[in-house]
Amino acid sequence: MVLTSQRPSWRHFVPAVLAIAVITVAYRDWLHVTNATIVALTYLLVVLLVAASSHLWVAVLTSCLAMAAFNFFFLPPVGTLTIADPQNWVALIAFLTVSLVASRLSALAQDRQHEASARRDELARLFDLSRDILLSTDSKEALPLLARFIARRFELDYAAICLPHGTAWNIFNAGSDDLKLDESQLTLAFDSAQRSLEFDAQTRTYTGHRTVVIGAWEVRLVPLRLGTKPLGLLAAAGRAVEAGTLDALAGVVAIAIERAQFLEERKGAELARQSEELKSALLASLAHDLRTPLTAIRVAASNLQGTWLTDDQRREQSELVLAEVERLTRLFQNILEMARIDAGAILAEQQWVHPSEIVEAAEALVEHALRGHPIEVQVDGQELVRLDPRLTASALAHLLENAAQYSYAGAPVAVRCQTIGSELFITVRDHGAGISAGDLPKLFERFYRGSGSKGRVSGTGMGLSIARGLLAAEHGRVSAENCVDGGALFTIVVPVQIKASNAEGVAR
């Protein structure tokens, strides 16, 4: 680093020597100038230019060289370094003094300029780091990410955020070098930061800074203070950073830690609130959907005990009991499926089947809900597909049940299966009022029921959410849209393997 910083100074010194040589030759041999004042002022101009553009030592050497040339070539006796006239001594000393003072003032101005530029750069780094912190929202990865931000923005070979955890330390480090911090040194530095808080006006830092040596590295330990309370330590090694800047950086990091903790607490509170809302929605839906079939079963069972019923009436009451029991069974099956989805206990078991078999299995699962709604099935192609028929049929059953609930009485439900590329597409078309624009983004959320369904269609709002979860287990997806001529269209897409079969296209 030393050689690199001196190269520009030598590059300034060589032109300065050449300039003095040219001035000397021009005044003595070409122009034959004998006025010492003109020569001295010209030399002084060169010295000032060098002082304004280079380091102090370059300007001092240039001053001495100019003084020697002035004395040797222009002050009598010419050709020697002897000065005969005492007045020339005064001129020579004045020239050297002005040169040195000007060089010193120029060097101070340059130092101030370099210091201002360095402070501007450090301020820009702090601003960029603050922006990085504001853009990061993942509270779990906030501290490792913050350590990487510090190392990158301040060009450090090593940076670490050290937080006390009981008698141990949680250390989040980053940088090109992986250093092993001594936890006993961290404890000493943290205890020192907890004892007192004083400000050093000369270094513009608070007390508690400590330097430890790890191998060939000097690691600066700076307290992370939020107000007057230390939260931990910031470790930095590599590029030299001013102590005041490290204090400001530590303050920004402490705020970032507090922000990450706040985001984590807010996320936990939001999850707790959502959990309570889901529980309330589930209890309300279950209470409503259990009350209706249980009441119907109780009334039908009471009627069956009567002796006045005819055989047809008794058969009708029995069918009512069976239908409501099937409804309760379907409800509890939905609850179990949702619990399995949440637990990640659904595994895909792939088999070779024809798409029409999936539709038949789905119809059988919700046969009670499809009564009164003709099913129009169209299966394009003769290929067999390899997928999990159980999961796909269960998801399709939920879509069929939903289509039957929201279609007008007696309206058909259309189902179409086709393979495109390496995917199976199954569409379910109902003939109802369609889906409102506000409901489309939330349609597959748990316990969500469309604005048009409340008070008109019974249900818990679990069916579409379960269909999405079942399909996700086999890397499939489901979507919904409105048809131009009315009704809604749901589309299941499942990745499959395809092979030819002898079956014909099915339409019924």
C-alpha positions, 0 to 999 in steps of 0.5 A: 500500500505504501508503494502504491500511494507514493507512485503519484508523488514521484510522477509529480516530482519528475515533471517538477525537476524538468520544469526547473531545468527548462526554466533555468536553460531558457532564462540563462541561455536563450533569454539571458534574463539577469533579473533575480526577481523574475527568476525567483517568481518563476521558480516559486510558481512551479513550487506552488503548482507542485504543492497544490497537486502533490504531497508535502515532501515533493513540494519541499524537495522541489523548493530545495532544488529550485533554491539551489538552481537559483543560487548556482545559476543566477546569484553572483558569483554564478557557477558556485553555491557561494553568495557574495551579497548579503542582500541575496541571502535575504532574497534566498531565505525569503524564497525558501520560506515562501516556498515551504509555507505555501507547500505546507498550506497546500498540503493542509488543504489537500489533507482536508479535501481528502478527509472530506472525501473520505467522510463523504464516502463513509456517509454514502456507505452508511446510507447504502447500508441503511437502504439495504436494511430497509429493503430486507424483510426476512426477519429470520435471515436478517442478521446473517444478511446484515453482516454480508451487507456490512462487509460488502458496503465497507469493503471489509475482509471480515465483519461479524455481529456478535450477540450475547446468549447466556454465557455463550455468543451468537456470531453472524459473520461475513467477508472473504476471511473466516476468523475465529473470535475468542468469546472470552475477549468478546465478553471482556469488551461487552462488560467494558461497554456495560460499565460506562458511557463516555464520549471522546471529543478528540476521536469522536467515539464512545468508550468501549472500543477494543482491538484484538489480534487474531493471526495476522489480523487486527480486529476492531470490536465496537459496542452495538448500542441502542441509546445507552444500552449495549446489545452486542458487539460489531467486529471489523477487520481489513480496510481501515475505517475511522473510529467515529464511522465505526461508532455510527455504523454500530448505531445503524446495526443496533437499530437494524437488530431492533427492527428485525426483532420487531418484525419477528414479533409482529409476524408472530402476532400476525400468525397468532391473529390469523390462527384465531381467525381461522379457528373462529371461522372453522368453529362457526362453519362446523357449528352451522354445517353440523346443526343442519344435518343433525336436526334433519337426522333427529326429525327423520328418526322421530318420524320413523318411530311413528306408525302412521307412515306409509312405506313410501314415506318411511323410505323417504325418511330413511333416504333423508337420514342416509343423505345427511349421514353421507354429508356428515361423513364428507365434512369429517373427511374434509377436516381429516384431509386438511389436517393431513395437508397441514402435516405434510402427510400426503404422499403421491403414489403414481399409477397408469390410468385413463383420465375417464377413470379419474372422472368416474372416481370423482363422481362416485365420491360426491354422488349425493351432491350431484343429484339433479345435475347432469354430468357432461364428460368429454375425454380427448385422446386415447392415452394413458397417464401416469399420476396419483389417481386418488389425489387427482380424483379427490381434488376433482370431486371437490370441484364437482361438488362446488360446481353443483352447489353454485349451479342453477337447479337442473343445470348440467356440469361439464367436465373435459379431460385432455393432455397437452404436452406432458400435462393433464388438463381437467376443466369443470364448467358450471352454469351459475352466477360466476365468481365476483372479481373481488373473490377470485384472488382469495378463492382458494384460501382456507375457509374463504367463501365467496360474497355471493355464497353467504346465506345461500349455499352451505359449506365450510369454505374448505373444499377448494383449499383442500383441492389445491393442497391435494394437487400440490402434493403431486406438483399440480395446480388449480385455477378459476376464471369466469366464462364469457357466456356465464358460469365459472370454469375451474382448471386442474393441471397435473404433470404426467407421463403419457403412453398410448392405449387402445381406448377410444375418446370418451364423451357422454 
